Amino acid sequence: MEEAISMASKYLDMCPPVLASLKAGTPIIAIETGFFMQLPYPRNLEALQECEQAFYRRDCVPCCVGIVNGRLKAGLSKQDMDTLCRSGGSCTRSQIPALVGGGSTSGTGPSATLAIARMAGIIPVMAPGLRDSLADLDALSGSSRLVFCGKVSPDKALLFSSRGVPVLRLPAEELADAYLVQRDLEVNECTVIPCGDTLGDIAEKASAVAMDIKRKVSAAPSSEAASYSCGSMFISVAR
């Protein structure tokens, strides 16, 4: 983990709570900010802060992902969050280089959030704005992460599956077992988990999953726990 953080630091800023959580191995989740940028300022700021608090109440560290003044951000300070929400906008993974090169500010959509979360070494990602766009599908099919989002229609689930992204409907306690089995078998795939359709539902499910995985990993042999801390996964949530 230390090596990954060091390599990413040239382009990526990680706030103290995120760094502390990654080093301690406590539950953490990356949050897509582009979804919230659909709202006008200051409502987008208030909604993002409410989302963060929903995770903190469940003992899970929220890591809002964005680009501020050309810097990739894993975790936003109060000033960063205000700057981001005033600027607005959302970007895809392919737009990251231009935004960084131009010193620009933008929220991150699902594909960009996934890319930055991977740089930071964060496993679960909350992406309420997940769509069936080519950018999102390519990001999902090329990932091995857990992604939480809103509803996944049968047509979208079929489309995800056609790109090698399974859609699972499992309660939190079973998801942790599924994750550990996948890791032990070295299955490198993205996993979509349908559960709730409001931000509160998603936060509750994501936090429960993070805590449950943490408990099971803590009970596993030390070699498995080390493997987990270096691994990656993605979940999508809907009902």
N, C-alpha and C positions, 0 to 999 in steps of 0.2 A: 504494500500500500504506500509506503514512504517513497519508493521509487516512482510510482505512478503520479503521486502528488507533485514530486519534484519536476518530472518531465512536463507536466501540464502547466506549471506555474508561469512559464513564459507568456502564455496567452490567457490563462485562467486565474481569476481571483476567487478564493474560497473564504467565506466569512468564518470567524472563530467558532461559532456553534457547530457549523458543518464539519470543520476540521476536527474538532473535539469528538464529535459523534463518530466520524470515520475511524479515528485512531482508537477509540474505546470500543468500537463494534456495537454501538447501541442503535436501535431502530431509527432509520432515516428514510425520507422519500423526496425525490425531485418533483417539482411542480411546474407544469407548463404555464407560462405567463401570458402567451399570446391569446389564449381563450378569454382572459379578463380584459384585454385591451379593446374588446368590442364595446365596452361600456365607456361613457364619457368620464373625464376627470371631474371630481374626485371619487366618483362611485367606483371606478375600477380599483383605486387605491384601497377603499374601504372593503371591497369584496375580497381582495387579495389578503389583506390583513385578517379578515374573518376566517378565511381558509387556513391561514397559518395557525391561528389560535385553536381551530378545530383539531389540528394535529398535536399541538402542544398539550391540549387537555387530555389527550390519549397517550401521552409519554412517547411521542414520535416526533423527531426533529424535522420540520419542513425546510426544504431547500428550494427556494424560488430561483428559477433559472432565467437568465436574460442576457442582453448585451447592453452595456452602459458605457458611453464614450469610447467605443471601440474595444472594450475589455469584456471577455466572456465572464459571466458571473454565476457561480454556484453558491447561492445564498446572497440575499440582498440586505444591505444596511438600510436604515430608515431613509437616508439621503438617496441611495441608489434606487430604492423602490419609488420614491416620490418623483425622481428624474424620469424613470422608466414610464410611470403612469401618466406623467404630463406629456411625454413624447408620443406614447401609444405605438400602434403598429405590431405586426407579427411577421416573423421570417421563417423560411424553410432552411434546411441544412445547406442547400446549395448557395444560399445568400449570405452565409456567415462570413466568408473571406472578404467580400466587398464591404460589409458593414464594419468589420474589424479594421480593414485598411483605410476606410473613410472616417474612422473615429465616431461612428454613428451609434444611436441608441434604438433598441427595438425589443419587443417581447419575442419569445421564441414559440413557434408552433411545435407540434408533436415531433417532427423529424429533427428539428434543431435541438429541442430539449433532450431527445434521446442521445444525440451526438455529444452534447456537453456533459450530460450525466455520465456517459461512458468515460469521458476524459477524467471526470472527478472520481470515478469508481463507485457510483451510487447504483444500487440494484433496482429497487422499485421506482416507477415513475407514474405520476398522476397526470393523465393527458385528457381532460374533459373535452377538448376540441378535436379529438381523433376523428378523422374522416377517411373516406375511401379514395383520397387523391393519390396520384402516382407517387408523390413525395413521401406521404405517410406509409403507403404500401411498401415502397422500397426500403424505408427505414425499418419497418416491422420485420419484413422478410429477411433482412440482413442482420437482425439483432438476436441476442439471446438473453432478453430481459423480461421483467414483469411489468405490464402496463395497466393502469387503472383509468377507466373513462366512463362515459355515460352509457345509455342504451346501445346495444348492438343488435340491429335488425337481422332477421334470418338471411336476407340477401347479402348484407355486409359480412355476416359470419361466414357465409359460403365463399365470398370473395376472399376473405382473410385465409380461409382454409386452402383455397386454390393456390395461394402464395406461400404455403408451408407454415402458416400461423394458426395453430389450433385454438379454438374457442372452448374453454372449459367452464362448466357451471358447478363449482365446488364451494362448500362452506370453508371458512378461513382455516379451520383445524385440518381439513383434508388438503388444502392447498399447500401448506407447509410440507406435508409428507410427499406430495407430488413434486415439489421443488427439489427436495433432497434426493428423491429417486432419480429425477432427471440429471441432477449434478453428478451423482455417483455413476450413472451410465454414460456420462459425457454427452448427453443429448444437447446439441447447440441450437436452440430454437426459441422464438418468442412465444409467449403464452398469453391469451386473452381470457379474462375472467369476468363474465357478466355479474352485476350485483345491484347497484342502486342508480337512481337517475337524478339525484340532487347532489350538490357539493358536499352536504353533510353526510349523505349516504356513502359517497365515495371515500370521504375522509375516515368515516368509521370503519369501513371495510379494509381500506389500505392500512390503517393503524393496527387493526386486529391481525392482519396478515403479517405485518412487520414484527409485531410482538410475538406471534406464534412461531414464526420462523426463527427468531432470535432465541426463544426458549428451547426449541428442538436442536438448534445448532450448538447451544451452550451445553446440552446434554450429550452431544456427539463426541467421539474421540478428538483429541486436539488436532490431529492431522486433517480431519474432515472440516473442522472449524476454520483452519487456515485456508483450506481450499475454497471454502465458501466466501471468506472475506476478500479473496482475489477474483471471485467469479462475477458473473453478471446475468441479469434476467430482466424481464419486462412483463407487466400485467395490464390488461384492459378490463374495465368493469362496467357491467350493465345488468339489467334484470331480465 
